[in-house]
Amino acid sequence: MDLNISNKVYIVTGGSKGIGEGITRAIHSEGGKVVIATRSDGPVTENLVSELNSNGSCHAIIGDLQDTDQCKRVIDETVEVYGQIDGIVNNAGMNDGVGLEDGPVKFRASIHLNLFHYYDLVHYALPHLKKSKGSIVNISSKVALTGQGKTSGYAAAKGAQLALTREWSAELLPYSIRVNAILPAEVMTPLYRKWLDHSFDNPDSKEAEIVAKIPLENRMTTKEEIAAMAVFLLSDKSSHTTGQFMIVDGGYVHLDRSLT
C-alpha cells in the first residue's frame, strides 16, 4: 500500500528514542523526510540520523522544547532545510510521577514538561500546515482515560492533549488539517525499562505480572505497532479521519478484566 508520504516532511518530537524512534523509522521507511526535535544530544541521536540520512532525508534539531523559542526554532529550521512541513507528531515527554503529595510547584513543572510544547509547535507550524493541508498526531496515553495513581501532572497533561486533539480538529476543519491522537498503554521503551529496573526488587516478575493483564497475546505493544498507526494517520490513506483517539494496546484498556 502506497501511503503517499514520499518526500513529505514530518517533525517528530522526542524522535530518537522509544516510541519516537519507532515513528521516525516508520516515516523514513515510507520515503518521508523526518526532522527529529529532541533534547537528547549524544550518540543515540547522532547514530540514528547518520543511519537514516540518505539523500538528506533525516535532520535533528537539538534543544529543550520547554523553551518556546526552541519550538519556534524547530519550525523555522525545518522550513529552512526542507522548505515545507506536512505533519507533526507531538511525542516528547515523560511520566515523571508527580502526584498530589508533591505539591503545586512540581505539578506545574510536570504540565510544562508534557503539554505546552504540543501547543507551541503547532502554533508556529500552522501557516505551513495550512499550505500543505497537513496532519497532526498527538501521542497521549491510556493514563488520560484510566488514571494510574501518583502521577497527577502527567495524567493532566495527557488528558489536555486529548482535549486539544478535538479542539484543533474543529478549529482546523476549514484548512483540511486533520488532528488525531494515539493512546499507548504498555509499550517497552528505554524509559519503561528504567522504571521497571529501578522501581522493583524483581523487575522480571513485575513485567510478567503486567503482560499477563494484556488480553491480546499477553504481551506488550511494540513501538513499531504504535509507529504503524502514526504513519497511517499522517498519510492520505486516513484522509477522512480526524478528531479520533486511537488506542493501540492489545485490548488493555477496554476489554473485560475477566479475560486476563
C-alpha positions as CSV (number, residue, x, y, z in Angstrom):
1,M,0.0,0.0,0.0
2,D,1.4,3.4,-1.0
3,L,0.8,5.8,1.8
4,N,1.8,8.7,-0.4
5,I,4.2,10.3,2.1
6,S,7.3,10.0,0.0
7,N,9.3,13.2,0.1
8,K,6.9,14.8,2.6
9,V,8.3,16.4,5.7
10,Y,7.4,15.4,9.2
11,I,8.6,16.7,12.6
12,V,8.7,14.1,15.3
13,T,9.4,15.4,18.8
14,G,11.4,13.0,21.0
15,G,12.1,11.2,17.8
16,S,15.4,9.5,18.6
17,K,14.3,7.2,21.4
18,G,11.4,4.8,22.3
19,I,8.1,5.3,20.5
20,G,9.5,8.4,18.8
21,E,12.3,6.4,17.3
22,G,9.8,3.9,16.0
23,I,7.8,6.6,14.4
24,T,10.9,8.2,12.8
25,R,11.9,4.9,11.3
26,A,8.4,4.2,10.0
27,I,8.2,7.5,8.3
28,H,11.6,7.1,6.8
29,S,10.8,3.6,5.6
30,E,7.9,5.0,3.6
31,G,10.1,7.6,1.9
32,G,9.2,10.5,4.1
33,K,11.7,13.1,5.4
34,V,12.0,13.4,9.2
35,V,13.1,16.2,11.5
36,I,13.8,14.9,14.9
37,A,13.3,17.5,17.6
38,T,14.9,16.4,20.8
39,R,17.0,17.4,23.8
40,S,19.0,14.2,23.5
41,D,22.3,15.4,22.3
42,G,24.6,12.4,22.0
43,P,25.4,9.2,20.2
44,V,21.8,7.8,20.2
45,T,20.5,10.8,18.1
46,E,23.7,11.1,16.1
47,N,23.8,7.5,15.1
48,L,20.1,7.4,14.1
49,V,20.5,10.5,11.9
50,S,23.6,9.1,10.4
51,E,21.8,5.8,9.6
52,L,18.7,7.4,8.1
53,N,20.2,10.4,6.4
54,S,20.4,9.1,2.9
55,N,19.7,11.9,0.4
56,G,19.3,14.3,3.3
57,S,16.2,12.6,4.5
58,C,16.7,13.0,8.2
59,H,17.7,16.0,10.3
60,A,18.0,16.6,14.0
61,I,17.4,19.8,15.9
62,I,18.7,19.7,19.4
63,G,17.2,21.7,22.2
64,D,14.7,21.8,25.1
65,L,11.1,22.1,23.8
66,Q,10.1,23.5,27.1
67,D,11.6,26.7,25.8
68,T,9.1,28.3,23.5
69,D,11.8,29.9,21.4
70,Q,13.2,26.4,20.7
71,C,9.8,25.4,19.4
72,K,9.9,28.3,17.0
73,R,13.4,27.4,16.0
74,V,12.3,23.9,15.2
75,I,9.7,25.2,12.8
76,D,11.9,27.8,11.2
77,E,14.9,25.4,10.7
78,T,12.6,22.7,9.3
79,V,11.3,25.1,6.7
80,E,14.9,26.4,6.0
81,V,16.2,22.9,5.4
82,Y,13.2,21.3,3.6
83,G,11.0,24.1,2.5
84,Q,7.8,22.7,3.9
85,I,6.0,20.9,6.8
86,D,3.5,18.2,6.0
87,G,2.9,16.9,9.5
88,I,3.8,17.0,13.2
89,V,4.0,14.1,15.7
90,N,3.9,15.5,19.2
91,N,5.5,12.8,21.2
92,A,8.2,14.2,23.6
93,G,7.5,13.9,27.3
94,M,7.7,11.5,30.2
95,N,5.8,10.2,33.1
96,D,7.6,12.0,35.9
97,G,5.5,10.6,38.7
98,V,4.3,13.9,40.2
99,G,1.4,13.1,42.4
100,L,-0.9,15.0,44.8
101,E,1.6,14.9,47.6
102,D,4.4,16.5,45.5
103,G,2.8,20.0,45.6
104,P,1.9,22.8,43.2
105,V,5.5,23.7,42.0
106,K,6.2,20.2,40.8
107,F,2.7,19.8,39.4
108,R,3.1,22.9,37.3
109,A,6.6,21.8,36.2
110,S,5.1,18.5,35.1
111,I,2.5,20.2,33.0
112,H,5.2,22.3,31.4
113,L,7.3,19.3,30.6
114,N,4.5,17.3,29.0
115,L,2.0,19.8,27.5
116,F,3.0,23.3,26.5
117,H,5.3,22.3,23.6
118,Y,2.4,20.4,21.9
119,Y,0.6,23.7,21.5
120,D,3.7,25.8,20.8
121,L,5.0,23.7,17.9
122,V,1.6,23.6,16.2
123,H,1.1,27.3,16.7
124,Y,4.3,28.2,14.9
125,A,3.8,25.5,12.3
126,L,0.2,26.5,11.4
127,P,0.9,28.7,8.3
128,H,3.0,25.8,6.8
129,L,0.4,23.2,7.7
130,K,-2.3,25.3,6.1
131,K,-0.3,25.3,2.8
132,S,0.3,21.5,2.9
133,K,-3.1,20.5,4.3
134,G,-1.0,18.6,6.8
135,S,-1.7,16.2,9.6
136,I,-1.1,16.3,13.3
137,V,-0.7,13.3,15.6
138,N,-0.6,13.8,19.3
139,I,0.9,10.9,21.4
140,S,-1.2,10.8,24.6
141,S,-1.5,7.9,27.0
142,K,-4.1,5.5,28.4
143,V,-3.4,7.3,31.7
144,A,-5.6,10.1,30.4
145,L,-8.6,7.7,30.4
146,T,-7.8,5.3,33.2
147,G,-5.7,7.1,35.8
148,Q,-2.7,5.4,37.3
149,G,-2.1,6.9,40.8
150,K,0.6,9.2,41.9
151,T,1.0,10.9,38.5
152,S,-1.3,13.9,38.6
153,G,0.9,16.1,36.3
154,Y,1.3,13.5,33.6
155,A,-2.3,12.5,33.7
156,A,-3.5,16.1,33.5
157,A,-1.2,16.8,30.6
158,K,-2.2,13.7,28.7
159,G,-5.9,14.5,29.2
160,A,-5.3,18.0,27.9
161,Q,-3.6,16.6,24.8
162,L,-6.8,14.7,24.1
163,A,-8.9,17.9,24.6
164,L,-6.6,19.8,22.2
165,T,-6.9,17.0,19.6
166,R,-10.7,17.5,19.5
167,E,-10.4,21.3,19.7
168,W,-7.8,21.6,16.9
169,S,-9.8,19.1,14.8
170,A,-12.7,21.5,15.0
171,E,-10.7,24.7,14.5
172,L,-8.7,23.4,11.5
173,L,-11.6,21.9,9.5
174,P,-11.6,24.9,7.1
175,Y,-8.0,24.1,6.2
176,S,-8.4,20.3,5.8
177,I,-5.8,19.8,8.5
178,R,-6.5,16.5,10.3
179,V,-5.7,16.0,14.0
180,N,-5.7,12.7,15.8
181,A,-4.3,11.1,19.0
182,I,-2.7,7.8,19.8
183,L,-3.0,6.4,23.3
184,P,-0.4,3.8,24.1
185,A,-0.7,1.6,27.2
186,E,2.1,-0.8,28.0
187,V,5.0,-0.3,25.5
188,M,8.5,-1.4,26.3
189,T,10.8,1.7,25.8
190,P,14.1,2.7,27.5
191,L,12.1,4.8,30.0
192,Y,9.8,1.9,30.7
193,R,12.7,-0.5,31.2
194,K,14.4,2.0,33.5
195,W,11.2,2.3,35.6
196,L,10.9,-1.5,35.9
197,D,14.6,-1.9,36.8
198,H,14.7,0.9,39.4
199,S,11.3,0.5,41.0
200,F,11.1,-3.2,41.8
201,D,13.2,-5.8,43.5
202,N,12.2,-8.3,40.9
203,P,11.7,-6.4,37.6
204,D,11.1,-9.6,35.6
205,S,8.4,-10.7,37.9
206,K,6.7,-7.3,37.7
207,E,6.9,-7.3,33.9
208,A,5.3,-10.8,33.8
209,E,2.5,-9.5,36.1
210,I,1.9,-6.6,33.7
211,V,1.9,-8.6,30.4
212,A,-0.5,-11.2,32.0
213,K,-3.1,-8.4,32.1
214,I,-2.8,-7.5,28.4
215,P,-5.6,-9.5,26.7
216,L,-4.2,-9.9,23.1
217,E,-1.3,-12.4,23.2
218,N,-0.3,-11.4,26.8
219,R,2.5,-9.2,25.5
220,M,3.4,-5.5,25.4
221,T,2.6,-3.4,22.4
222,T,5.7,-2.7,20.4
223,K,6.9,0.7,19.4
224,E,6.6,-0.4,15.7
225,E,2.9,-1.1,16.2
226,I,2.4,2.5,17.6
227,A,4.5,3.8,14.7
228,A,2.4,2.0,12.1
229,M,-0.7,3.7,13.4
230,A,1.0,7.1,13.5
231,V,2.2,6.8,9.9
232,F,-1.3,5.7,8.8
233,L,-2.8,8.8,10.5
234,L,-0.3,11.1,8.9
235,S,-0.9,9.6,5.5
236,D,-3.6,10.2,2.8
237,K,-5.0,6.8,3.5
238,S,-6.6,8.2,6.6
239,S,-7.9,11.3,4.7
240,H,-11.3,11.3,6.3
241,T,-10.2,10.6,9.9
242,T,-9.9,13.5,12.3
243,G,-10.6,14.1,16.0
244,Q,-10.1,10.4,16.9
245,F,-8.4,8.7,19.8
246,M,-6.7,5.6,18.6
247,I,-6.0,3.1,21.4
248,V,-3.3,0.7,20.3
249,D,-2.9,-1.5,23.4
250,G,-3.9,-5.2,22.7
251,G,-7.3,-4.6,24.5
252,Y,-5.6,-3.5,27.7
253,V,-8.0,-0.6,28.4
254,H,-11.4,-1.7,27.2
255,L,-11.7,-5.5,27.2
256,D,-13.2,-7.2,30.2
257,R,-10.8,-7.9,33.0
258,S,-12.1,-11.5,33.3
259,L,-10.3,-12.2,30.0
260,T,-7.0,-11.9,31.9
